[in-house]
């Protein structure tokens, strides 16, 4: 992203709702918009791509308060932070880009089966559509992994790539080798696929939405975890998630848990 300092804000922004933001803050949003949706990047790299002023930290704090960017601890280095553009920030920025420059927003559609590892695994709704002997999860395996009625497969999200990285919270818990089942279904060949089990996928989805500020009320646990024993397993995962949340995020999670009969395990 070494060319980002050459970005001419006036040439690409139709500034209306951004009047209260500084040029350096607009540049932060633009640089982050060039990455795949959900992609985290080191905060210090973003600082290097923007004007090096003493107000950088205040700019980041301001953008976080508006829920246009999100920050997180770097699971690989406790001294560093990660940053990404939220869905709210991406949509807000997209409205202000001039039509001829909307290439900055990209058109990333994760419809191909992704490369995965034990650390960078398939998660989110796609993982919830993988078969499970426990009877949990969703029931759209064919639509998700092969597509149907003109609908492309996916979308597919990989933790730490285009989705939140929760390895520092859960470690390898719930990450499974799904290669055999997907090979038998004719979805993949000559490659391995690691994916979250349904409990880890659900916990990842909740973490992602809480940090993006989009709310989790639309998630109904009974749709995917019908039995009490399943709910207890999910509750155990969520117990580990709470300590890394902000106070407001924890409050939202606990309200949702109460509504969905997910008391602490």
N, C-alpha and C positions, 0 to 999 in steps of 0.2 A: 504494500500500500504506500510505497514511497512517493507516488504521484499525488497523494491526497492533499498535500499542502498547496498544490497548484489549483485546487478546485475554486472556481469563481462562483461564489454564492449567488451573486446577482444574475448570472446567466441561467441558473437552473431553478431558482426559487421564485414562486409568485407569493411574496411575503404578505400575508394578511394576519393570520392568527399567530405568526411568529414574531410579531413586533416586540414582544417582551423578552426575546432571546437574543443573546449576543451572537456575532458571527462565529466565534469559536464553538459555541454550543450547537449551532446549525451544522457546523463541520463535523462534530462528533456524530450527530444523527446520520449524516450522509455517509461517513466512513463505515459505520456499522451497517447501514442499509445495503452495502455492497457484498456482505456476507450472506450465506444461506440463512433462511429464517431459522431462528433458534440457536445459531452458531455462537458459541462463547469465544471471546478473544481476551488475551491478557490486557489488563488495564494499562500497564506500563507501555505496551505497544501502541495503544490508542493515544496515550500522552505524547509519544514520539511522533505520531502522525498529525498532531494538532499543534496549535501555537503553544509554545512552552512559556506559560505565564503563571504567576503565583495564584491566579484565580481558577486554575484547572480543577482543583478539588471542589471548589464551590460550584463550578459549572456541573460537575458530575452529580453532586448532591441535589442541585436544582432539577436536573433531568430525571433523577430517581424519584424525587418528590412528585413529579408530574406523571410518573409511571410510563415514561417514554423510553427509559432504559432500565435495565436491572443489573445488579452486581451480585457476585457470589464469591465465596472463598475458593481459591485454587486448590483442588484436592491433591495436587502434586507438590505444591509449595505453599506452606501456610503463610509465608511472608507476602505473597502476591494475591491479587484479586482478579476475578474475571468479570467481563462486562458483555452485554448483548443488547440489541434493540428489542423491545417488547412488541407484541402484536399491536398494542395501542399506539406506540411510537411509530411503527412502520406504516400503519394506516393513516396516522396524522401527517406523516411526511409525504406519503404518496399523494394526498390531496393537494399538497402545495407544490409538487414538482410540475414544471411545465411539460406539456405532452411530449415534446421532442426529446426530453431528457429522462423519461421514465425508465430507460434502460438501467438506471442506477438501482431500481427496485428489483430488477431481475425477473425471471419467470420460472423460478426453480419449482419443479413438480417431481417429488421423489416417488416415481412409479416403477423403478427398477429394483429388483431384489438387491439389497445393499451388501457390501462386504462387511463382515462382522468379526469380532474377536470376543474373548471372555470379558474384556474390559469395555469394548465398544460394541454393544449388543442391540438387537432389535427390541424396541419397546413401544409403549403407547397402544393405541387401538388395534394395530396390526397384531401385536403380541397377544392381545386379549382374544383374538380370533383364531389362535392356534388351538388345536384339540387338547383336552385335558381329561384324564381319567376321573377327575373329581367332579365333573359336571359343571364346572365353573366357566366363566367367560362368555364371549359372544358367539354367534352362530353363522357367521358370514365368511367362512374360510375360503370358499371358491371365489366369491366376489373380491375378497381382499387380496388373495395371492395369484389369481388367474384373470380376474376381471370378468365381467359378464354384461350382456345387453349393451355393448358399445362402451362400457365403462372400463377405464384402465385399471390395472392392479394398483394397490397402495391406497393412501400414501404410506410410505415406510419411513420410520424415524429411528435413528441410531443414537443411543445415549453418548453424550460427549462430542457428537458431531453436529447434527441438526436438532438435538433435543438435550434437555438438562442432563448433567452428569451427577448422579447420586452415589457414585462409588464410595465417596468419603463418608457417606451416611450408612449404607447397607453392605458395603464390601461386595463380595460375590454371591451373597444370599439371593436365591431365586433366579440365578442366571443358568440356563440349561442349554445343552447341545441338542438342537432340534433338527440336525442334519438328516437323520434317518427318516423321520416322518415326512419331511418335505421332499426328500428324494423319492420316496414311495408314492407321493402324490404328484410327481412329475414337475415340481416347482423348481428344483435346483439339481445340479449334477456337478460332480468334481469340485465341490467347494463346501466348506462348513458353514453352518449358520447357528449362531448363538442368539438366544432370545430370552427375555424376561418371562418368568412364569406369570400367571395371572395376578398374583399378589404383588409382585415387584412392579409389574406394568401399571397396576392401579396406583401404587404409591408414587411411581415416577410421574404419572399423569397429574396427580394431585400436587406434587412438588412444582411441576412446570406451571400449572395454572395459578397457584398461589403466588409464585414469584413474578408472573406476568400480570398479576392483579386482575385476572379475568373471572374469578369466582369459581366455585365448585358445586354450586347448588344444582346444576343440571345433571350431575352424576347421581344415579340412583343405584345404590349397592345391590338391592334385590334383583336388578336386571342381570347382574353378573355373578353374584355370590348369594345364592338362594338359601343355603343352609347355615344354621348357627355355627357349626364347626368351621365353615369357610369364613364367616365373619370374624371369628376369633383369630384366625390366622392373619387376616388383613389388619385387624386391630393391633396385633403384635408388631406388624411392620410400621404402622402409623405411630406407635409409641416411640419408635426410634427416630421418626422424622421430626417430632415436635421440638426437640431441643435445638435444632438448627434454624427454626423459624423465628421471625420477628414477632413481637407481641400481638400485632394486629392479625398476622397470618395464623398464629396459633389460636387466636380467638375464633377466626372463621373456620378453622379446621375442627375445633371442638364443637362448635355449633352444628356443623355438618355431621360429625360423628354422632352426636346426640339424636339428630333427626333421622339418621340411618341405622340406629340401634347398634352403634359400634363403640361400646364402652371399652375402657382400657382393658387390655388382656391381663 
